[in-house]
Amino acid sequence: MAQKNTLQYIILGMLQEEKKTGYDIKTAFTTEIGEFWQAKHSQIYPELSKLTKKGWIAFQTEIVGTKLEKKVYSLTDTGRTALLDWLKEPLTELPTNKDEFVLKLYFIKSMEDDRLPEMIQQQIDLHQKKLAHLEERKLAVFPDKKIKENYGHYLILMHAIHREEEYLNWLESLTRKQ
């Protein structure tokens, strides 16, 4: 089965509220959307070009300073329709979870394996940092608890927080079994 190009819909979604440059879109993948979806510079800019050719987005070139040109992208009516159609599509499959730590655990054969304590502790440290980051994001994005204005973002952030809390609970249970 052909893989769906979800990146195009992410970009359309980012442009539904306000115009953005390619840099703004790239930056969102390191802040907001990066919590649950990854895309690189080498994927984003070609996708912007494809979406422009499809007529789903348009751009205006703006001059910054005396010479620097930047493209500012906006959603077209056709792009808005494509985004709304995609949002209505039912999801029929669960995503594959690619977790290298879990994969490594799969190949550990013994409870007494000397590598386990360090592997588990490294994961605890990483997930504690991730949880702290998510809690900071929650305070930064929703400081006055106004979640109605961006309810979907709030739900995703809470999902990520609960995911990290549960993962930490599981990791800590592994340390008690050792």
N, C-alpha and C positions, 0 to 999 in steps of 0.2 A: 504494500500500500504506500502511495506517495506521502511524504511527510508534508504537513500543512505549514505554510509560511506564516507563522504567528508573529514574527517580527514586524511585518507590514501593519498588522492590526495594533500592535503596541505603539508604533509611531503615530498611527491615526488617532489613537486614544490620547496620546500626549498632546496632540495638536487640537483636540476638540475644544479646549478651554482658552488657549492662547497661542499666538504665533511663537515659534521657537527657531533658533539656529540649529545647525547640525551639532555644534558644540553643546548647546543646552540639552539636546536629546542624549548625546553621549554621556554628559554629566549625570543625567537622571539614572543611568544604569549603574552609576557608582554610589548613588545616594538612595533614592526611593525604590525604583524598580529592581535594582540590584539585589534587594533582599529576597526576591523570588524568581528573577529571570536575568540571564546574562546575555549581553551582546557586546561585541568589540567594534572599535572604530572601523575596522575592515569590513564589517557587516552592515553597519548603520549607513554609511555614506552611499554605497551602491544601492541600498534599499531606498534611500531618499530619491535617487535618480530614477529608479524603476517606478516608484509611486508618482513621480512627476510625469513620466511618460504615460502612465495609465490615466492621468488626469485626476487622481485622487487627492493630490496636494499641488499647491502652486508655491512659487517663491518670488520675493522681491529682493533685489540686490540693494544693499545699503552700504554707504561709504562710512567707515569709521576712521577718524583722524583725517589725514590728507590723502591716503592711498588705499588703505586696507578695505577690501570689499568683503562683505559677508552676505550669505543668503539667509533670508528669514522666511521660513516655511509656514504655510497656513493650510488648513483643511478646506477642500472644495465641497460643494454640495454632493457630488458623486462619492467623494471619500467619506463623507458623513453617513451616507446611505450604506456604503460598504461596511463601515464600522458597526452601525446599528444592526445590519443583517448578521454580521459575525457574532455580535453579542446575543442574538436570539438563537443561534445554532446550539443544539443540544450537545453535551459532552458525552461520548459513548465509551471512552476508555480512561482508565486511570494512568497518570504519568509514571514512567519508570524512574525509580529513585536510584540515583547513582551516588553511592556513599562509599568512598574508598576504604574508610575505616571498617565498615561492615564487611566489605569484600575481604580485607586482610583477616578479620576475625574468622571468616569462613574457612580459611586455610590453616588456622591454628588448631592443632589436634589434641593438645593436652591442657588441662586446667592448670598444670604446674609450669607451663611455658614461661620462661624467664622474661620474655618480651611483654607479656600482658600488663603488668602493673604500670610500666612506663607508657605504653600505648594508651591505656585507659586514662592515665593522668593527663597526658597531652590533650586528649579529647575533652576532658573535663575543663581544662584551662581554656581551650579554644571556645567551647560552648558557653562558658561563663562570660568571656569577653563579648561574644555575640549577643548574649542575653542583655548584658549591660548596655551595649550599643543600641539594641532595640528599645530598651526602657528609656534611654536618652532621646531617641527619635520620637517616642510617644510623647514625652514631655515637650519636645521642640515643636512637633507638628500639631499637637492638640493641647497646648498649655492651658487653655481655658475650658477644656472639655467640650468644645464645639465640634461634635462628631457628625452632626446632621449635614453640614456643608460638604463633607467628603467621607461619607459613610463607608464606601467600598474600601478606601485606603485604611480607614480605622479597622475594619474587619480583617484585612490582610495583615496589618501590623499586630493585631491581637492574636491572630493565627500563628504568626511567626514567634511571638512571645511564648505562647502555650507550647508550641513545638519544641522550642529550646528548653523550657522548663521540664517537659516530659523526657526529652533526650538526656538532660542532666540527671533526672531521677533514675533513669535506666542505667546510666553510667555509674552512678553512685551505688546502685544495687550490685553492680558487678564487683565493685571494690569490697563489698561485704562478703562476697562469695569466695574471696581469695584467701 
